[in-house]
């Protein structure tokens, strides 16, 4: 039973959300867990489910949407486009493909078994399929395995997962008028895929132009620096980069896709060499400070505020979603690793490493809820699944790497 029912002033609520989010995020960081877990828990405590101090108002939603926007930009900054191409080249493609397809199939099977509506089934399958790139990077860094062969394969597969997930999201969000049957679904997918292809053609053309411009990178870098020096406004570099990303976000909206898709690809395509690596690192640092210091904690806390444990009316569905999310990712990574010629234990470790969902899964679940594609019950299930998989993955991955290291040591 909430302690208070009336809503507090916006600025006071914002202050409360940020303070408690940072406090619980700090606790999680100190026990080597992502801060976002503590921030979601903070929202659950402050929200209607427990204390009732915070509600999801329109003003808070605006701040939350800004958090989503900058989170996907940060995720895009982490992706090197050449690494993305590498992840889809040769045998590595099998790892990325199986690591995505097997979990997605398990989501569709769950939807069919529980007779879930088509939109709920699709979003369930999509959220189970995701591997959150930022979370995976953090876990591997903590374990000291980021630059290992397995670590790099996990990152490559996570990049592929994030890109495909957002493209599929663009397809699904076109179904706001509803889908009556699977033939109707097929028709709408075909129509939306055409829009996605148009957007992707624009992205490829932009990539080709930037790639071609690398031949004159020194000249362009000097010209960019001169342009920045010409501008008198403060933080012009950050503003120019945000304009660049917003152009792609606007393009995605113009072709009928969600703005996060354009923002994500705009961040990936940002020509690092042309603006200068030092400038890029400054922008990345500034974006990270604004996002992780303020907007992201508010976003993840509002996830907890919207979360409602009492809304989960099907405990079996919750348990099966959690179990399927673990097993399907491990199997997908394992089969992909074996197809890529990796030994059994390494393939098993790869599957475990692909299990962390966290940020991107919560972003997509939030977009689905805000657009009316899923109800609060499935949203709450997806939040729990994202938290549990993110918490458990580091422990399982650490044990699995120890087995590999022990085996390698015995062979030397």
Secondary structure, DSSP 4 states (H G I P E B T S, - for coil): --S--SPPPHHHHHHHHHHHHHHHHHHHHHTTS-HHHHHHHHHHHHSTTTT------HHHHHHHHHHHHHHHHHHHHT--HHHHHHHTSTTHHHHHHHHHHHHHHHHHHHHHHTT--HHHHHHHHHHHH---HHHHHHHHHHHT-TTSHHHHHHHHHHHHHHHHHHHHHHHHTT-TT---SHHHHHHHHHHHHHHHHHHHHHHHHHHHHHHHHGGGHHHHHHHHHHHHHH--STTHHHHHHHHHHHHHHHHHHHTT--HHHHHHHHHHH--HHHH-HHHHHHHHHHHHHHIIIIIHHHHHHHHHHH--GGG---HHHHHHHHHHHHHHHHHHHHHHHHHTT--HHHHHHHHHHTT--THHHHHHHHHHHHTTSS-HHHHHHHHHHHHHHHHHHHHHHHHHHHHHHHHHHHH-
